[in-house]
Structures are given as C-alpha cells and as structure tokens.
Amino acid sequence: MFSDHKTTNKYLALLTFFVSLIIYTLTLAPTASFWDAGEFIAVAHGLQVNHPPGAPFYSILGRIFSMFMPTEYVAVSINFISALASALTIMLLYLIIVRLVREWKGDVSEFSLMDKIGMYGGALVGALTFAVSDTFWFNAVEAEVYALSMFFTAIVVWLALKWSERHEDPYNEKWLVLIAYMFGLAIGVHLLNLLALFFVALIIYFKKKDFTYMSFGIMGILAVTSFFVIYPATIKWIPDWSSKVGGATYGLINPLVFIFLIMLAVAWGVWYTHKKKYRLANIAIISYAMILMGFSSYSVIMIRSIADPPIDENDPETVEAFVKYLNRDQYGDTPILKGNNYDDATGQITRGPENEEFFPRRHSQDPRHIEYYGRYDSDWDFFWEYQVVHMYVRYFNWNFIGRASDIQDTGWQSGFSPPKYPSNKASNSYFYIPFLLGLFGMIYHFSTDKKRAFAVLTLFVVTGIAIIFYLNQPPFQPRERDYAYVGSYFAFAIWIGIGVTGLVDLIKSYIKENSMAAYGVIGLCLLAAPVWMGYQNWDDHDRSDRYVAPDYAINLLNSLAPNALVFTNGDNDTFPLWYAQEVEGIRTDVRIVCLSLLNTDWYIKQLRDQWSHESAPLPIDLSDEEVERIT
C-alpha cells in the first residue's frame, strides 16, 4: 500500500480539495452578506472602484466569474471565488505538510508503512482541521479578499518548498521567478500575502548556506530590503515619484513617461545582467519585473475611475488622487514606532512633535478611546492585555480551543466548563485537542528539523503578532478582526499535521512497526479534530439560507418615493444598498448618500456632478474651493 508516492500524494491532495470544496459549496452564502461583501460583489460585477487601497485583481476575477451569469446568480458566482480559493488552499496545505515531513525523513521509498501512514494521515488531519476552523471557514463562504489572499500565501509557501526540493536542478530559479509573480498578483488582492516573503527567504537561506551569525544577519537584511523594495517603494513611492517628477520637470516627464522609463530600466537590467552572466542579479531583476507585472493590475483602478462609475471611492483618476488612494489617506495615519500618546498624569493625548513617545499604543484622539485608555497602567499593559490578548490570542483560541458565542468581544471556551451561551449557535468547544496537537507538532518539528521549523515559526509570527504591532488598533473596533490573522492560523495548522505525524512516530518507538496502530491514531485524530470541529462549527458557518442583507436593502429601497434620497451611516447600511442597485438593479432612481463619506471632498463633488443611473446630480451649491475648504 502507498507504494507510489506521487500517485498516493496526488489523490489524497485531491481528496482534501474536494472534501473542503463540498463543505464550502454547501454552506456558501447565496447572495451578499453584511460588511464588505456587498461592496465587493457590486464593485467586481461592474468593475468599479472599492474602498482604498483597492483590490483590482480580485475585482477582475469577480468580473470574469460573474459577467455571463444571470442577475440572480451574480452574487453566488463571486462568493464561489472564495470557496474555490479556500479549497485550493487546503489542498496546498496538505502538500506543504507532506513536503515538510519529507524534509527530515528523506526519501519516501525508504519509509516503512507506518511512516507513510503517519505522514499522509498527519497531512490530512492538519489540512482538514484548518478547513473547518472558525475564521478560515467564515472567509471561505462570502465575497471577501481574505480567502484569495490566503491562497496566494499558501501557493507561495508551497512553491518555496518545491524550489527547495529541486534547488540543484538546472534552471531551478524558475520557481523563484514564479513566486515573485505570485507576490505581484497578490498585491492586487491584499498586502498581507507579502509577509510570506520572510518564509521564502529562510527556506532559500537554509538550503544554500550553513548557519552562521554573519550569514544569517546578511540574509535578514536582504529579506527586509526586498520587502521594502516591494512595499512601500514600489507600491507607494513609485506612483508618488511619478507625480513629483512631472512637476519637477515642468511636465516634460509626465507620470506615464516616468513609468515607461522604469520599465525600460528594468528591461535593460535584465538584458545587461544576462549578457554579463551575472546570474543572481539577473534572477533578482527578472523577479522584480514579475512583481511589476502583477502589480500592473492596479492600472484598472485609474482606468475605471476615469469612466466615473457609480461606485468610485476616492475618485483616483489622477496620479495625485491615486497616490492618496494607495496610501489610505482617507483613514488617517496610525503611529507605529513613534508618536503622540496617552499621558497617565493628565488623562489626555500629548500633542506636538516635542511630546512624541516611543512605541505609542494609546494614541487615538477619540474621547471614548481616551476614557478607555485610563483603565490600563501603561502602554505595555494596553499592548499586552488589549492588542495581543484580546485582539489576537482570543481569536487564536476561537480557532483551536473553542468559541463562547458570536456576540461581539466574547471570549473563548474549551468545553471543560459549562458554556456561557449554550443556545448560541457559535458556542463551540474543541476541548483543546487541535491546540495540543499543534503545540506538540511545533515541539516535534523543532526537535527534528530546526531550520524549517524556524521558517514556519517566522510565518506564524509575522502574520500574527507582527500585524498586531503594525495595526496598533484602538479599542471599540466596529467588528471582530480575526480575519486579519488567518495566515498565522495557517502556520499553526501545519504544526497540527506534523503533530499527528509525531504521535505516530512516538507510538512506533514503543511498539515498533504496527500499521493498525497507526491507522488507529489517524482515525482518532480525524474524529477528534476536523470531524468534531466540523460538527461544532457547521450551524454557525452555514450561510446557505441567509438573505437578510439584500432583503433589508431591497425592502428599504422599495419603500422610498421616486427619486428619493436615502442617508446611510456605515458599511452595513450602505453596502447592501449598493449591491441591490448595482447588481439586482433595484430602484436605481434613488440616490444613496453615505454620511461617513460626506467629510471628503471627492464624495461631495461626485454627488454634485455625477449621475448615478437614473439619479440626477444633487443640487449642491458649492464650488470646488468651498468643498475643499469645508472638508
């Protein structure tokens, strides 16, 4: 049994794909959900411009998936992108776990049957556990960017391990070039994927170099430099420079010419390094060209904005507006390493550059936030108790220990104590089993293959705690933010799979070769982790009969007089209305006015100047200068 590794591995990988795809298809939202889903569906179907910094590649895919669909199937077709991307992620996760186990165990042809059962079975348990985990499943059944972003993270990790397997082959660098292209495409979905670059750097380093403090330090500098070349240099600075160069040269070099000159310089670099046989430099420049090629999806943002579609957030049709769009200027700046901060003595936020502090965690000027900051003794106390424990550890526990309910700010539960909300569908308990398998897997991984274990740990940290550090979130978030850290849960799921493999190896060390014992361990782990988690999570993740968001929107629009104005406040009362109008064509004579956008000049100008389907421009008697002055 399992004599042909390639065939066995292929069929088991396909099994994880189809099992997860069936789960996600059965529980898929049939229409728009609350939060950003309605906006993403409306924007993708009409190829419009969504909130900054945009997701143009996702919108292009959404347009392709929905453009030939009847109106009633547009939403579900775009939702299906998430289901398909998530199922592919699960398949890749299975392959990643198998590859990591092979890294220290060697040639599969020399494995005993028990070793093969442990490797394949562990990968199945790890992949399927992640498939039915709380956050990943939530992302998999609605129109959002996080499922597709997670797919790009998974494929980058898998490609890095594929290169590692073939790093001595001729032209092995093609795998690295493909990784660069994946990074470029992923920019047009979500920037979270770029954090996988550090995993890739470690995989390359440990294959090519023996560890020394000097070489490791150089690798770290190169990895950080590479990250900064992509973000912010390429994504933010090049568009900004293209605008400034035009002004500095009195229009001689306009933004389009500047971008063309950069492309010409990259092409020349590829040619020159190839001619001189500078192999590493050639691969680096080709990889950068692939990143630029993927990043070019952002041209869609400006092209579509120029057409003035009904949804045209930030109106990024000029280079200056496009730069603001990329920089998320609409949302303001958040200090990371230095900034004004809460003063415990005065109970207020300090002001002015002379009062800036290092590591400002309590920075928000909102009066509610200032009052809340007083509950903490210091910034470190707030950072640990709120930002780390409440906004990360709590979510991690939801996924691998249990969740108390779907009420905002609710904690976690294990199942060993009576549930606080027993009638809540999101009251789910896993009895620590996935967590303990992952913890054991991490320990076992470090004991058998420190190098790859450190790479997985790096992925776990940079997609978890490092994001917490960067976001620097204030209290009273409008919604739970667990979706932002799904890459960290993905890394932990790798260790769940390795932990199951480690259990089989542990039993083998006591009872020698016994395939039935191995099958028993795999069967118990399958029942205790993915099967039990799937049973617990099904009722609160099944959206197959949820129509609340569009029903609310359609009822509201149909209740209005002809050519009415409807004032909305935030995402959940605006985006369903956008979906109803842009996709289902409901009451397109009504003008939707979002109050949370009325403090921006571009939105007031759009209301004043543009038609929105059958809704005429609003009679706003303000000049451009007056609009800019009041905003």
C-alpha positions in Angstrom: 0.0 0.0 0.0 1.2 3.6 -0.8 3.9 2.1 -3.0 3.8 5.0 -5.5 4.3 8.2 -3.5 3.4 10.6 -6.4 0.1 8.9 -7.1 -0.9 8.5 -3.5 0.0 12.1 -2.7 -1.9 13.4 -5.7 -5.1 11.5 -4.9 -5.0 12.5 -1.2 -4.4 16.1 -2.1 -7.4 16.0 -4.4 -9.4 14.4 -1.6 -8.7 17.4 0.7 -9.6 19.7 -2.2 -13.0 18.1 -3.0 -14.0 17.5 0.7 -13.3 21.1 1.5 -14.9 22.4 -1.7 -18.1 20.4 -1.0 -18.2 21.8 2.6 -17.8 25.4 1.3 -20.3 24.9 -1.5 -23.0 23.5 0.8 -22.5 26.4 3.2 -21.9 29.1 0.7 -23.8 32.4 1.1 -26.3 32.6 -1.9 -26.2 36.4 -2.0 -24.5 39.4 -0.4 -23.5 39.3 3.3 -23.1 42.2 5.7 -19.8 44.2 5.9 -17.7 44.4 2.8 -19.2 41.5 0.8 -22.0 43.6 -0.7 -19.5 46.2 -1.8 -17.1 43.7 -3.3 -19.8 42.0 -5.3 -21.2 45.3 -6.6 -17.7 46.6 -7.5 -16.5 43.3 -9.1 -19.6 42.8 -11.2 -19.4 46.4 -12.6 -15.6 46.6 -12.4 -15.9 49.7 -10.3 -13.6 51.2 -7.6 -14.0 50.0 -4.0 -12.6 51.4 -0.7 -8.8 52.1 -0.6 -6.3 50.7 -1.1 -8.4 48.6 -3.5 -8.3 45.0 -4.7 -8.2 45.2 -8.6 -7.1 41.7 -9.3 -9.9 40.4 -7.1 -12.3 42.7 -9.0 -11.1 41.4 -12.3 -11.6 37.8 -11.2 -15.0 38.7 -9.9 -16.0 40.3 -13.2 -14.8 37.1 -15.1 -16.8 34.8 -12.8 -20.0 36.9 -13.0 -20.1 38.6 -16.4 -22.1 35.8 -18.1 -24.3 35.0 -15.1 -28.0 35.8 -14.8 -28.6 38.5 -12.2 -29.8 36.0 -9.6 -26.5 34.1 -9.8 -24.0 37.0 -9.8 -23.5 37.1 -6.1 -23.1 33.4 -5.6 -20.7 33.2 -8.5 -18.4 35.8 -6.9 -18.9 34.2 -3.5 -17.7 31.0 -5.1 -14.3 32.5 -5.8 -13.7 32.4 -2.0 -14.9 28.8 -1.8 -12.7 27.7 -4.7 -9.6 29.6 -3.5 -10.1 28.2 0.0 -10.4 24.6 -1.2 -7.2 25.1 -3.2 -5.5 26.5 -0.1 -6.5 23.3 1.8 -5.0 21.1 -0.9 -1.8 23.1 -0.9 -1.7 22.9 2.9 -1.8 19.1 2.7 1.1 19.2 0.2 3.1 21.6 2.4 2.8 19.3 5.4 3.9 16.3 3.4 6.8 18.2 2.0 8.0 19.4 5.4 7.8 15.9 6.8 9.8 14.6 3.9 12.4 17.3 4.5 13.7 15.5 7.6 12.6 11.9 6.9 14.1 11.7 3.5 13.1 9.5 0.5 9.6 8.2 0.8 10.6 5.0 -1.0 12.6 4.1 2.2 9.6 4.8 4.5 8.0 1.9 6.4 4.2 1.6 6.0 3.8 3.1 9.4 5.9 6.1 8.4 3.8 6.6 5.3 0.5 6.4 7.2 1.8 8.9 9.7 2.9 11.4 7.0 -0.2 11.2 4.8 -2.6 10.9 7.7 -1.0 13.8 9.6 -1.2 16.0 6.5 -4.9 15.0 6.1 -5.7 15.9 9.7 -3.8 19.2 9.6 -5.3 20.3 6.3 -8.9 19.3 7.1 -8.7 20.8 10.6 -7.8 24.2 9.1 -10.6 23.7 6.5 -13.2 23.7 9.2 -11.6 26.2 11.6 -13.7 29.2 12.6 -12.1 32.1 10.8 -11.0 30.3 7.6 -14.4 28.8 7.1 -16.0 32.2 7.7 -13.8 33.7 4.9 -14.5 30.8 2.6 -18.2 31.3 2.1 -18.5 35.0 1.3 -17.2 37.6 -1.2 -14.1 38.9 0.5 -10.4 39.2 -0.4 -9.1 37.1 2.5 -9.8 33.7 1.1 -8.0 34.6 -2.2 -5.2 36.2 -0.3 -4.7 33.1 1.8 -4.5 31.0 -1.4 -1.6 33.2 -2.6 0.1 32.8 0.8 -0.3 29.0 0.5 0.9 28.8 -3.1 4.0 30.9 -2.3 4.9 28.6 0.7 4.3 25.5 -1.5 6.4 27.0 -4.3 9.2 27.8 -1.9 9.3 24.2 -0.7 9.0 23.0 -4.3 12.1 25.0 -5.2 13.8 23.6 -2.0 13.2 20.1 -3.4 14.7 21.0 -6.8 17.2 23.6 -5.9 20.1 21.7 -7.6 18.2 21.2 -10.9 19.1 23.3 -13.9 17.0 26.4 -14.2 15.6 25.9 -10.7 15.3 29.6 -10.4 12.1 29.5 -12.4 10.3 28.6 -9.2 11.6 31.8 -7.5 10.5 33.8 -10.5 7.0 32.3 -10.3 7.0 33.1 -6.6 7.7 36.7 -7.4 4.8 36.8 -9.9 2.5 35.4 -7.3 3.6 38.2 -5.0 2.9 40.7 -7.7 -0.6 39.4 -8.4 -1.3 39.1 -4.7 -0.7 42.9 -4.3 -3.9 43.3 -6.3 -5.8 41.3 -3.7 -4.4 42.2 -0.3 -0.9 43.2 1.0 -1.0 40.5 3.8 0.5 38.0 1.3 3.8 39.9 1.2 4.6 38.7 4.7 5.3 35.2 3.3 8.4 36.7 1.8 10.3 36.1 5.1 9.4 32.4 5.0 10.7 32.2 1.4 13.9 33.9 2.4 14.5 31.4 5.2 13.8 28.4 3.0 16.4 29.7 0.5 18.9 30.6 3.1 18.8 27.2 4.9 19.2 25.4 1.6 22.1 27.4 0.3 24.0 28.4 3.4 25.2 26.8 6.6 24.1 28.8 9.7 26.5 31.5 11.0 25.5 34.7 12.7 27.1 36.7 9.9 25.3 34.9 7.1 22.0 34.9 8.9 22.3 38.6 9.6 23.0 39.3 5.9 20.0 37.2 4.9 17.8 39.1 7.3 19.0 42.4 5.9 18.4 41.2 2.3 14.9 39.9 3.2 13.9 43.2 4.9 15.4 45.2 2.0 13.4 43.0 -0.5 10.2 43.6 1.4 10.8 47.4 1.4 11.6 47.4 -2.3 8.1 46.0 -2.8 6.4 47.8 0.0 6.5 50.8 0.2 9.0 51.6 -2.5 7.2 50.0 -5.5 3.6 50.1 -4.3 3.6 53.6 -2.7 6.7 55.6 -3.7 6.9 54.9 -7.5 3.4 56.3 -8.1 4.2 59.2 -5.8 7.5 59.9 -7.6 5.8 59.7 -11.0 3.7 62.7 -9.9 6.5 64.7 -8.4 8.9 64.2 -11.4 6.2 65.7 -13.6 6.2 68.8 -11.5 9.9 69.0 -11.2 10.5 68.7 -15.0 7.6 71.2 -15.8 5.6 68.4 -17.4 8.5 67.2 -19.6 8.4 63.8 -17.9 4.7 63.0 -17.2 3.7 60.1 -15.0 3.2 57.8 -17.9 6.6 58.5 -19.3 8.2 58.0 -15.9 6.6 54.6 -15.5 7.7 53.7 -19.0 11.3 54.8 -18.1 11.2 52.5 -15.1 10.0 49.6 -17.2 12.8 50.4 -19.7 15.4 50.4 -17.0 14.2 47.0 -15.7 14.3 45.6 -19.2 17.8 46.9 -19.7 18.8 45.4 -16.4 17.6 42.0 -17.4 19.4 42.2 -20.8 22.7 43.6 -19.3 22.9 41.0 -16.4 22.1 38.2 -18.8 24.8 39.4 -21.3 27.4 39.7 -18.5 26.3 36.4 -17.0 25.5 38.0 -13.6 23.2 35.1 -12.7 22.0 36.2 -9.3 21.4 39.8 -10.4 19.6 38.6 -13.5 17.2 36.4 -11.4 16.6 39.3 -9.0 15.8 41.8 -11.7 13.5 39.3 -13.6 11.8 38.6 -10.3 11.2 42.3 -9.8 9.9 42.6 -13.3 7.4 39.8 -12.4 6.3 41.8 -9.4 5.7 44.9 -11.5 3.8 42.8 -14.0 1.5 41.5 -11.2 1.2 45.0 -9.7 0.0 46.4 -13.1 -3.5 45.2 -12.2 -3.7 48.5 -10.3 -3.9 50.3 -13.7 -7.5 49.1 -13.7 -8.3 51.4 -10.7 -7.4 54.6 -12.6 -8.9 53.4 -15.9 -12.2 52.6 -14.4 -12.2 55.7 -12.2 -11.8 57.9 -15.3 -15.1 56.4 -16.5 -16.9 57.8 -13.4 -18.8 54.6 -12.4 -21.5 54.9 -9.7 -19.1 53.5 -7.1 -15.9 55.4 -7.4 -14.4 55.7 -4.0 -11.7 58.4 -3.6 -12.1 59.2 -7.3 -8.5 58.1 -8.1 -8.4 59.2 -11.7 -5.4 61.5 -11.3 -2.0 60.5 -10.1 -2.3 62.6 -7.0 -5.6 61.1 -6.1 -4.3 57.6 -6.9 -1.4 58.1 -4.5 -3.8 59.1 -1.8 -5.9 56.1 -2.6 -2.9 53.7 -2.2 -1.8 55.5 1.0 -5.3 55.1 2.5 -5.2 58.9 3.3 -9.0 58.7 3.9 -8.4 56.7 7.1 -5.6 58.9 8.6 -2.2 57.9 10.0 -1.5 55.5 12.7 1.8 55.8 14.6 3.8 52.7 14.9 7.2 53.3 16.4 6.9 57.0 17.5 4.0 59.4 18.0 1.8 61.3 20.5 0.4 59.2 23.2 -1.8 59.0 26.3 -0.4 60.7 29.4 -1.3 58.9 32.6 -0.8 62.1 34.6 -3.2 64.3 32.6 -5.5 61.6 31.2 -5.1 63.2 27.7 -3.2 62.6 24.5 0.0 64.6 24.3 0.3 66.9 21.3 3.2 68.3 19.2 6.4 66.6 17.9 8.3 67.5 21.1 6.0 65.2 23.1 6.2 62.2 20.8 7.0 58.9 22.6 8.5 55.6 21.5 6.0 52.7 21.0 2.8 54.7 21.3 0.0 52.2 21.8 -2.6 54.6 23.3 -2.6 57.2 20.5 -6.2 57.8 19.4 -7.8 61.2 20.0 -11.3 59.8 20.2 -12.8 60.8 23.6 -14.2 57.2 24.1 -10.8 55.8 23.5 -9.1 58.3 25.8 -11.5 57.3 28.6 -10.8 53.6 27.9 -7.0 54.1 28.0 -7.3 55.1 31.6 -8.1 51.5 32.6 -4.5 50.5 31.8 -1.4 51.2 33.8 0.9 51.7 30.8 1.3 51.4 27.1 2.8 47.9 27.5 -0.2 46.9 29.7 -2.6 48.1 26.9 -0.5 46.4 24.2 -0.5 43.1 26.0 -4.0 43.0 27.5 -5.9 44.5 24.7 -4.0 44.4 21.5 -2.3 41.0 22.0 -4.6 39.0 24.3 -8.0 40.4 23.3 -7.3 41.1 19.6 -5.1 38.1 18.8 -4.9 35.4 21.4 -8.7 35.4 21.8 -9.1 34.8 18.1 -6.4 32.1 18.0 -8.3 30.3 20.8 -11.5 30.6 18.9 -9.9 28.6 16.1 -8.2 25.8 18.1 -9.8 25.7 21.6 -13.3 26.9 21.2 -15.6 30.0 21.0 -18.1 31.1 23.5 -20.5 32.8 21.1 -20.8 35.2 18.2 -21.6 38.2 20.4 -19.0 40.9 19.9 -16.0 40.8 22.3 -17.0 37.3 23.6 -14.2 35.2 24.8 -13.2 31.6 24.2 -14.2 28.3 25.9 -12.7 24.8 25.9 -15.7 22.7 26.8 -14.5 21.6 30.2 -16.7 24.2 31.9 -20.4 24.8 31.3 -20.9 27.1 28.2 -21.8 30.7 28.9 -24.1 30.9 25.9 -25.4 27.3 25.4 -28.1 28.3 23.0 -25.9 30.4 20.8 -25.0 28.6 17.5 -21.4 29.9 17.7 -20.9 28.3 21.1 -18.3 25.7 20.0 -15.9 23.7 22.1 -12.9 21.6 20.9 -11.5 20.5 24.3 -8.0 21.8 23.5 -7.4 19.0 21.0 -6.4 21.0 17.9 -4.3 23.3 20.1 -2.5 20.4 21.8 -1.8 18.7 18.5 -0.4 21.9 17.1 1.7 22.6 20.2 3.1 19.0 20.2 3.7 19.4 16.4 5.7 22.6 17.0 7.9 20.9 19.6 8.3 17.8 17.5 9.2 19.9 14.4 11.9 21.8 16.2 13.3 18.6 17.6 13.5 17.0 14.1 14.1 19.9 11.7 15.0 23.2 13.4 15.6 25.1 10.1 12.2 24.5 8.6 10.5 24.8 12.0 12.0 28.2 12.4 10.7 29.2 8.9 7.2 28.1 9.9 7.6 30.0 13.3 8.5 33.1 11.4 5.4 32.8 9.2 3.4 32.3 12.3 4.8 35.4 14.0 4.8 37.8 11.0 1.2 37.0 10.2 0.1 37.2 13.8 1.8 39.3 16.4 3.7 41.4 13.9 0.4 42.5 12.3 -0.9 43.4 15.8 2.2 45.6 16.2 1.8 47.3 12.9 -2.0 47.9 13.0 -1.8 49.4 16.5 -5.6 49.2 16.9 -7.5 51.4 19.3 -10.4 50.0 21.4 -14.0 49.6 20.4 -13.4 48.1 17.0 -16.6 48.0 14.9 -16.3 44.3 14.2 -14.2 41.3 15.2 -10.8 41.3 13.3 -9.9 37.6 13.4 -9.8 37.5 9.6 -6.6 39.6 9.5 -4.6 36.8 11.2 -5.6 33.8 9.2 -2.1 33.4 7.9 -1.0 32.8 11.5 -3.6 30.1 11.9 -2.5 28.5 8.7 1.1 28.2 10.0 -0.2 26.6 13.2 -2.3 24.1 11.2 1.0 23.0 9.6 2.1 22.0 13.1 -1.2 20.2 13.7 -0.4 17.9 10.8 3.2 17.5 11.9 1.9 16.8 15.5 -0.2 13.9 14.3 2.8 12.5 12.4 4.8 12.9 15.6 2.2 10.9 17.5 2.5 8.0 15.1 6.3 8.2 15.3 6.1 8.2 19.1 3.9 5.1 19.1 6.3 3.5 16.7 9.2 4.0 19.1 7.3 1.9 21.7 5.6 -0.8 19.7 7.7 -0.9 16.5 6.0 -1.4 13.2 2.3 -1.7 13.6 0.2 -0.3 10.8 -3.1 -0.9 12.6 -1.9 1.3 15.5 -1.0 4.0 13.0 -4.4 3.8 11.3 -6.0 4.0 14.8 -4.1 7.1 15.7 -5.0 8.8 12.4 -8.7 7.8 12.8 -8.9 9.1 16.3 -7.2 12.4 15.4 -9.5 12.8 12.4 -12.6 12.3 14.6 -11.2 14.5 17.5 -10.1 17.4 15.3 -11.6 18.0 11.9 -14.7 15.9 12.2 -15.7 17.2 15.7 -14.8 20.8 14.7 -16.8 20.5 11.5 -19.8 19.2 13.5 -19.5 22.0 16.1 -19.0 24.8 13.5 -21.5 23.8 10.8 -24.6 25.5 12.2 -23.0 28.9 12.6 -21.0 28.8 9.4 -23.8 27.6 7.2 -25.0 30.6 5.3 -26.8 28.7 2.6 -30.2 30.3 3.6 -29.1 33.7 4.7 -30.7 36.6 2.7 -31.0 39.2 5.5 -28.6 41.8 4.0 -30.2 42.0 0.5 -33.7 41.6 1.8 -33.2 44.6 4.1 -31.7 46.7 1.3 -34.5 45.8 -1.2 -37.3 46.4 1.3 -35.8 49.8 2.2 -35.3 50.9 -1.4 -38.8 49.8 -2.5 -40.3 51.8 0.4 -39.0 55.1 -0.9 -40.7 57.7 -3.1 -39.4 58.1 -6.7 -36.1 59.9 -6.9 -35.7 59.9 -3.2 -32.5 60.4 -1.2 -31.6 57.8 1.4 -29.0 58.7 4.0 -26.9 55.8 5.4 -24.2 55.8 8.0 -21.7 52.9 7.7 -20.8 49.7 5.9 -23.8 47.6 7.0 -26.5 50.0 5.9 -24.6 51.2 2.8 -23.1 48.2 1.0 -26.3 46.1 0.8 -28.0 49.0 -0.8 -25.1 49.3 -3.3 -25.4 45.6 -4.1 -29.2 45.9 -4.6 -28.8 48.8 -7.0 -25.6 47.8 -8.9 -26.3 44.0 -9.2 -30.0 43.5 -9.0 -31.0 46.9 -10.5 -33.4 47.7 -7.7 -34.6 51.3 -7.5 -31.7 52.9 -9.3 -33.6 56.2 -9.3 -32.8 56.5 -5.5 -29.6 58.3 -4.6 -27.7 56.8 -1.7 -25.9 59.3 0.4 -23.4 57.8 2.9 -22.9 60.2 5.8 -19.5 58.7 6.8 -18.1 59.8 3.4 -19.6 63.3 3.4 -16.5 64.6 5.1 -14.5 64.0 1.9 -14.2 66.4 -0.9 -14.3 63.8 -3.7 -17.6 62.4 -2.4 -19.4 65.7 -2.3 -18.2 66.5 -5.8 -19.5 63.2 -7.1 -22.9 63.8 -5.5 -22.9 67.3 -7.1 -21.6 66.5 -10.6 -22.4 62.9 -11.5 -25.4 60.9 -12.4 -25.9 57.6 -10.7 -28.0 55.5 -13.1 -31.4 57.4 -13.1 -30.5 59.6 -10.2 -29.6 63.1 -11.2 -26.7 65.1 -9.6 -27.7 66.7 -6.3 -28.3 70.5 -6.2 -25.3 71.3 -4.1 -24.4 75.0 -4.5 -20.8 74.8 -3.5 -17.7 75.5 -5.7 -14.7 73.1 -5.7 -12.8 75.6 -3.5 -15.7 75.7 -1.0 -16.0 72.0 -0.9 -12.3 71.6 -0.2 -12.4 74.2 2.5 -15.2 72.6 4.5 -13.7 69.1 4.3 
